[in-house]
Amino acid sequence: MQPATATAGNARTDDAELARRIASGDHAACRELMRRYNQRLYRTARAILKDDAEAEDSVQEAYLLAFRAMAGFRGDAKLSTWLVRIAANEALGRLRKRSRAAAIIPLDGNHFDGELAEAMEDDMMPSTPEQPENAALRAETRRLLEAKIDELPDAFRAVFVLRALEELSVEETAATLGIPDATVRSRFFRARGMLRAALSRDIDIAFDQAFAFAGERCDRIVAAVMSRLEAPPGTA
């Protein structure tokens, strides 16, 4: 690659133009492309590997592979789909090294009904300042969702992330993971059901524990009432 050339800064450059510039050695175009698709590629790799550091390494390797092969990109698929496929293949290769018995399994989805996706995306949307307790609640909700997604079986987790979070089509997800469209649909449906069931169990437990009254609070109220009952007349 040659040194970076200047990028035009006003309008968002389309993917085809970025691909042409990258193929000609434009480092600024490489940076622009990475910032555009970093989240999508990271989520894809993370869904497969379940390891933050390894997912980052996988995404870096995927970009290097993509940039070196960019001159051969013909636009038969969307550039984003092509990049995600490279990242998925890189992550799956690492997964196989980790466990030779691991099979390549995909994810799927139709449109995910909004609440879970919104909760996962909220932190990336600009918003007005919020109260510290609300921020803490959102952060805890996000941690809970991420933990439950991590608990999905390998065969379903990647499909769920690509379909629900990255909003890839069934066809794009199938192409990325190398599985039939029907498999994507069935796995996404089952992943969504498993996630809802897991969240429902945790929410039921949380309801039981909400506004807990035992322990110090109970003791404090009993002591306060008793102290007033036992006080001499006229002092309570």
C-alpha positions, -999 to 999 in steps of 0.1 A, spaced: 0 0 0 11 35 -8 9 64 17 -25 78 24 -41 103 1 -64 130 12 -100 122 17 -129 144 7 -145 152 39 -181 164 33 -205 137 22 -203 101 33 -183 82 7 -201 52 -7 -187 17 -2 -178 12 -39 -157 44 -39 -140 34 -7 -132 0 -21 -116 16 -52 -96 40 -31 -84 13 -8 -73 -9 -38 -52 21 -50 -35 24 -16 -54 51 1 -48 47 38 -74 74 47 -100 53 30 -89 23 50 -95 43 82 -129 55 70 -140 19 62 -128 6 95 -147 32 115 -178 25 94 -177 -13 100 -157 -19 132 -187 -25 154 -203 -50 129 -171 -70 124 -163 -70 161 -198 -82 171 -196 -109 145 -162 -121 157 -172 -118 194 -204 -138 188 -183 -167 174 -153 -165 198 -169 -153 231 -136 -136 239 -131 -98 237 -94 -98 230 -94 -126 205 -123 -110 187 -103 -78 184 -73 -97 170 -96 -115 146 -111 -83 133 -76 -68 128 -66 -98 108 -98 -97 88 -92 -61 78 -56 -69 67 -69 -98 46 -96 -76 31 -73 -47 23 -48 -70 6 -76 -85 -15 -95 -53 -22 -83 -51 -58 -101 -84 -64 -135 -72 -49 -159 -72 -78 -191 -60 -60 -210 -93 -65 -221 -89 -28 -223 -57 -7 -189 -47 7 -203 -49 42 -214 -85 36 -180 -94 21 -162 -79 51 -184 -97 76 -178 -130 58 -140 -125 61 -143 -117 98 -165 -147 104 -141 -170 86 -112 -156 105 -130 -161 138 -142 -196 129 -106 -205 120 -95 -194 154 -124 -213 170 -113 -245 151 -78 -242 164 -92 -239 199 -114 -269 195 -109 -292 165 -143 -307 171 -161 -273 167 -185 -272 137 -193 -241 116 -227 -230 128 -247 -199 117 -271 -174 131 -303 -159 117 -331 -137 121 -360 -118 108 -367 -84 123 -361 -87 160 -389 -70 179 -375 -38 192 -371 -39 230 -340 -61 233 -323 -45 203 -330 -11 216 -316 -19 250 -284 -31 233 -281 0 211 -292 27 236 -256 34 248 -246 43 212 -274 68 207 -269 105 216 -292 114 244 -298 141 270 -280 138 303 -296 113 325 -297 107 362 -269 85 377 -294 58 388 -308 56 353 -274 53 338 -265 25 363 -298 7 355 -291 9 317 -256 -4 322 -268 -33 343 -295 -41 317 -269 -41 290 -246 -64 310 -275 -88 316 -284 -89 279 -248 -94 269 -244 -122 295 -275 -140 282 -265 -137 246 -231 -152 255 -250 -181 271 -267 -190 238 -253 -221 221 -226 -215 196 -249 -226 167 -274 -199 175 -253 -170 189 -237 -158 157 -270 -159 138 -287 -139 166 -261 -112 167 -260 -108 129 -298 -107 125 -309 -90 157 -281 -65 164 -265 -59 130 -298 -63 111 -284 -84 83 -309 -100 61 -315 -137 62 -297 -140 28 -267 -119 40 -265 -139 72 -266 -172 54 -239 -161 30 -217 -149 58 -220 -181 78 -222 -205 48 -255 -220 58 -289 -223 41 -315 -195 45 -339 -219 62 -313 -228 88 -308 -191 95 -345 -186 100 -349 -216 123 -319 -208 144 -328 -172 149 -363 -182 160 -349 -206 185 -322 -182 197 -348 -155 203 -370 -180 223 -340 -191 244 -330 -156 251 -365 -145 261 -368 -175 284 -335 -168 301 -344 -132 306 -378 -140 319 -363 -163 346 -340 -136 357 -367 -110 358 -390 -133 378 -362 -137 404 -357 -99 403 -394 -93 410 -392 -116 440 -363 -95 454 -375 -61 444 -380 -36 473 -367 -63 497 -379 -57 532 -360 -82 553 -328 -75 571 -316 -41 582 -347 -22 569 -371 -45 588 -350 -43 620 -347 -5 617 -385 0 615 -392 -25 643 -367 -8 665 -381 27 658 -417 17 665 -408 -2 696 -387 27 709 -418 50 705 -441 24 721 -419 19 751 -411 56 756 -427 73 787 -461 89 780 -458 123 765 -424 117 750 -433 96 720 
